[in-house]
Amino acid sequence: MSAASVEQPFAHEDEEPVSLTTIADEIMERHPGYRVEIIGGHLLVTPSPDAPHARALTGLMIPFIAAGLHGGETEVLQNVGLWLPTGDEDYVIPDLVVVDADIDDHFISNNCYDPGCFRLVLEVTSSNWKDDLKTKVVAYAQAQVPVYVVVDRKHQRLHVLTEPAEGEYGSHRVYSPGESVTLPDSVGAKVTLDATEIIEAGRRRTVQP
């Protein structure tokens, strides 16, 4: 999911500073369906996803569930908040995640959970793809998320990032249509993603007259 950056407003001298979390809640209340995240002290606001984005996301759940990752030791979930170690209010809401089944025991605040129970996070890009391929790469690496997958709809590529250390991923591999990738065992099962199927699902469909 992509986002646009929003600057924090200044409070008057006689007022308490407005927290970013408060601003995020107000934006979501005024714009139902919008997603608001806080990364590095900056607000990232994302409009509701389009149908191709949702279609790609639904298709992506199938191989994870088929591999037995939903139930037992892990769960496959959408739109679960991940608390970031980069700031007191920092958090992200990945499109898709594979988490430990005891995630409920790792609640921190603001509907967000400890990053230690996330085995994989996945984002499907929208209009501002740079956030998913730059800003969130650093954020997820700093949170020590073992596997980060990005479906880059703009460039028709599938990115798989692994081996987080010191705020960056040691491995970043890019897959084109016609290729497939088997994800690391740390996810919890053997999961192979077909780049062609995933990228095709994220394209806009045209109805023939």
N, C-alpha and C positions, 0 to 999 in steps of 0.2 A: 504494500500500500504506500502511496506517496503522500507528500504533505507540503504545505507552504508555511514558511516561518512567520511568526507573529511576535512583535516586540512587546515587552512588558511595559504598561503605562506607569507613570510616576505618580505617587500619592502626594497630596499637599502636605506642607510642613506639620500641620496640626492633626494629620490623620495617620493611622497605622498603615504600614506598607501593605499593599494588596498582594496576597500570595499567588503564585502561578497556578496552584491547584484551584483556588477560588475562581480565577479567570477562566481556567479550563472548564470548570463546571458550568459557568455562566454561558460560555460559547456553546456547549453541548445542549444546554437548556433552550437557548434561542434558536439553535439549528439542529433539530432532531435528525439523527442519522450521521452527523459529522463525527469524526474521530479526532480527538485531541491528545497529543502526547507531549511530554516535556523531556528534552534531551539537552544536556549541557546548559541548563538554565534558559532554554529557548522553547517557546511553544511551537509545535508543528500541528497544523490544522488540515484535515483531509476531508473533502466532501464524500458523500455516499458513493460506494463503488458502482460501476456500470455492470450491465449483465455479463459481458465477456469476462470481467474480473471475477465475478461470482461463479461463473461457469468453470473457469480454470481452477478455482479454489475447491469447488465440489469434486471435480475430477481428480484433484491431487489427494483428496482424502481416501480415495478408493485403494491405492496400493498400500497405504499405511494400515488401513483397517484389514485388508486382505492378508497382510503379513502377521496379523494377530496382535497389533500394538494397541488396540482399543479394548481394554479389559485385562485383568491380571495385573501385571506389574506396571503397566503404562496406560495412558489415555491419549487419544487424538482429539484435540479441541481447537476451537476457533475463538479469536478475539479475547484472549486471556491476558490480563495485565502482568508485565514483568517489571519488577522493581530494579532500577539501575543503581550501581554503586557510585555514580558520577556526581550526585547531588542529592540534597535532602528531599527534593520534590520530583526528581527525575524518574520517569517510567516510560515504557513503550507498550503498545498493544499489537503484537504480531498477528498476521492474518491466520496463521495455522501453527500449532505447536504439538510436539510430543513431550509429555511430561510424566513424571513419576506418579503412580496412582495415589500416593499420599499427599498430593498437592494441597489439599485442604488444611493440612497441618503446617503448611509453610506460608500462610497468609501474613502479610506485613501491614499494609494499609491501602486505603483508596482502591480497593478491589485489585490489588497487585500482590504478586507472590515472589518469594525468594528465587533468584535466578538459578540457584543450585539444583532445583528440581526440574529444570528444563533441559531435555536431551537434544531438542532440535527446535529451531524457529524458522518460519518460512514467510516470505513476503512476495506478493504479486504486485508488480509496479502499476502505477497509474500515470497521471500527467507529469509529475515531478519525480522521475526515476532516479535522479541523483541522490535523493535522501536515502533510498534503499541501498544504493551501491556505494555510498560514501559515508554519510552521517551515521547510519545504522550499523555499518560494518564495524566502525570503531566502538559504538555503544555495546553491541553484542559481544565483541571481543573482550572489552573491559569487564563485562559481566560473566565472562568465561563460559559462554554458551558453546557447547562442543561442535555443533553443526548449524550453519546458517545457509539456507537455500533461498535464492532469489530468482523468480521468474521475470525476466526482463522483456516485457512485451514490446517496448520501443525498438530494441535491437534484435528481437527474436533469438534470445539466448537464455540458457539456464546456467546460473552460477552456483557453485557449491564451495563453501568456505569452511575449513576445518583447522584444527590445531591452534586454538587461541592461546596467546602468550604475550604479556606486556602490552596489552592494548591493541593487538593486531592479530590477524589470522596468518599462520605460517603457510597454509596452502589455500590457493584460490584457483579453482579450475573452471573453465568455461566450456559449455557444451552447445553444439548447434543442432538444428533439426537433422534427424538421421542417426544421431548418437544416443546412447543411453548411459546412465550412471548408477552404480550400486553404492548406496550410502554406507558410511562406516558402521561397524558393528555396535558402536556406542549408542546408536539409536535404540537398540533393543531387539532387532530382528533384521533379516535380510530384506531390504527394500530397494527395488530397481525402478528408476524413473525413466520414462521414454520422453526425450526432449521434444520429439515431433508432436506427440499427442498433447503434451502440456501446452506448448506454444500455440498449436492450432486452436485449442479450446479458448485461449485468451484473445483470439482475433474477433473482430466484429464480423457478424454474419450479414450477408446481403441476400435478400429475398428476391428470387427471380420472378418477374411478372408472368 
